[in-house]
Amino acid sequence: MALPCFNDTNQISSKPTYIMNETSLPTGKHGKAKFVLSPFWKLVVAILICETTGLVSGLLSRSELSSWYQTLNKPTWNPPSWLFGPVWTFLYLLMAVSLWLIWKSNAFETAKHRSMWIFALQLFLNFWWSILFFNLHSPGLAFLDIIAMLIVIAITIVQFAKISRPAAYLLVPYWAWVCFATILNYTIWVMNPT
């Protein structure tokens, strides 16, 4: 059974596209053939990267969510704990599709790589926020992390918009949620001065 592939017009096809001769192989810096993923597999990889980041970060901080976090003073507008999982799963999916749109685009490789590195930086900051907040019991450090994350997400949106406006738009709900999370993080930090 053949896996779905995308043909040259980005249409899904169950028939694989074969490169007919060696001269048409994409090459890297040193003239050696380089491995190229189809758009379908780029989407799969993008989803795995984003969702795994959230899953691992969540698993590492899960025990503190049900213990230490419950003892903190929180504002009345704090969302219920059960809401965070579904919201973040959806946001990580939007992030993955956004990354995929950039990765599969026909933009110059340098522009794509720069944008994808900035995306990776915000994902790195995203991963560490839960660990700083929950595992290290440090809303203050987490607040510094989330401020940096907000700035890098905004830069990512600007960079992605230069390549694909839909990719940039897909990051706006994520940025908005992180804005809300920043206010919540700060409020919890102020309400728990120890």
JOLINQUI-V791819 format. One record per pair of residues at least 6 apart in sequence whose ideal C-beta (glycine too) atoms are under 6 Angstrom apart, sorted by the first residue. I is the first residue (numbers start at 0). J is the second residue. Records with the same first field share a line. If there is no record, write none. Layout:
BEGIN
I->J / J
END
This chain:
BEGIN
1->13
3->11 / 13 / 39
4->12 / 15 / 37
5->37 / 38 / 39
6->12 / 16
18->24
24->32
25->33 / 35
27->33
38->103
41->99 / 102 / 103
42->99
45->95 / 98 / 99
46->95
49->91 / 94 / 95
50->91
52->122 / 126
53->87 / 91
56->126 / 129
59->130
60->129 / 133 / 134
63->133 / 134
64->133
67->136
71->187 / 191
72->190 / 191
73->187
74->186
90->173
93->169
94->173
96->169
97->166 / 169 / 170
98->118
100->163 / 165 / 166
101->111 / 114 / 159 / 162 / 163 / 166
104->162 / 163
106->162
114->158 / 159
117->154 / 155 / 158
118->155
120->151
121->148 / 151 / 152 / 155
124->144 / 147 / 148
125->148
127->144
128->141 / 144 / 145
131->137 / 140 / 141 / 144
132->138 / 141
138->184 / 187 / 188
139->188
141->184
142->184 / 185 / 188
145->181 / 184
149->177 / 181
152->174
156->167 / 170
159->166 / 167
160->167
END
